Amino acid sequence: MLMCKDLAVIASDYIDGELPVLQNMSVRMHLMMCRHCRTFIGNLRASTNLLQAHSSGQPDEELIRKIDERVARALKERPRNPTKRDP
């Protein structure tokens, strides 16, 4: 069974479609059961898309600052569950 920490290591390869079939299926099964990892993959996918959309030019410092602030605020405000390990 794939664990959250294992998924975090291969998440980029999963998003890029570079995992072998069995490993890809294992990730999909894990995502069906783990809402935290679904959120993690969704956020990673959105970040990747954002970076790709802005990779042709110079980074917009104001946009980067706003993204950093939103991520920091989201991490600060998210509920903690001491019995559950984050991915």
KOLNU-742074 format. One record per residue (C-alpha): residue in three letters; z, y, x. Coordinates in steps of 0.25 Angstrom, whole numbers, plus 5000, padded with zeros to 4 digits. Last residue first. Example, Ala and Ser with C-alpha at 12.3 -4.5 7.8 and 13.67 -1.06 7.14 Angstrom:
BEGIN
   fidren      z      y      x
      SER   5029   4996   5055
      ALA   5031   4982   5049
This chain:
BEGIN
   fidren      z      y      x
      PRO   5011   5056   5009
      ASP   5025   5060   5003
      ARG   5036   5050   5003
      LYS   5043   5048   4990
      THR   5059   5047   4989
      PRO   5062   5061   4992
      ASN   5053   5067   4981
      ARG   5050   5081   4984
      PRO   5043   5090   4974
      ARG   5032   5099   4979
      GLU   5035   5114   4981
      LYS   5036   5115   4996
      LEU   5023   5107   4998
      ALA   5016   5115   4987
      ARG   5020   5128   4993
      ALA   5016   5124   5007
      VAL   5002   5119   5002
      ARG   5000   5132   4994
      GLU   5004   5140   5006
      ASP   4995   5133   5015
      ILE   4983   5134   5006
      LYS   4986   5149   5004
      ARG   4986   5151   5019
      ILE   4973   5142   5021
      LEU   4966   5151   5010
      GLU   4970   5164   5017
      GLU   4966   5158   5031
      ASP   4952   5155   5025
      PRO   4947   5145   5035
      GLN   4934   5149   5042
      GLY   4921   5142   5036
      SER   4915   5129   5033
      SER   4928   5121   5031
      HIS   4932   5128   5019
      ALA   4927   5118   5008
      GLN   4931   5107   5018
      LEU   4945   5112   5019
      LEU   4947   5113   5004
      ASN   4941   5099   5002
      THR   4951   5094   5012
      SER   4963   5101   5006
      ALA   4959   5096   4992
      ARG   4958   5082   4997
      LEU   4971   5083   5004
      ASN   4978   5088   4992
      GLY   4972   5077   4983
      ILE   4976   5067   4993
      PHE   4990   5072   4994
      THR   4991   5073   4978
      ARG   4986   5059   4977
      CYS   4996   5055   4988
      HIS   5008   5061   4980
      ARG   5003   5054   4967
      CYS   5004   5040   4973
      MET   4999   5028   4965
      MET   4984   5031   4963
      LEU   4984   5037   4977
      HIS   4989   5024   4983
      MET   4978   5016   4976
      ARG   4967   5026   4981
      VAL   4973   5025   4995
      SER   4972   5010   4995
      MET   4958   5011   4990
      ASN   4954   5020   5001
      GLN   4961   5010   5011
      LEU   4953   4999   5005
      VAL   4940   5006   5006
      PRO   4941   5011   5020
      LEU   4945   5026   5020
      GLU   4935   5037   5024
      GLY   4933   5044   5010
      ASP   4937   5058   5016
      ILE   4949   5058   5006
      TYR   4954   5045   5011
      ASP   4952   5048   5025
      SER   4960   5061   5023
      ALA   4971   5053   5016
      ILE   4973   5042   5027
      VAL   4986   5046   5033
      ALA   4992   5052   5020
      LEU   4988   5038   5013
      ASP   4997   5031   5023
      LYS   5009   5041   5021
      CYS   5007   5038   5006
      MET   5008   5023   5007
      LEU   4996   5014   5005
      MET   5000   5000   5000
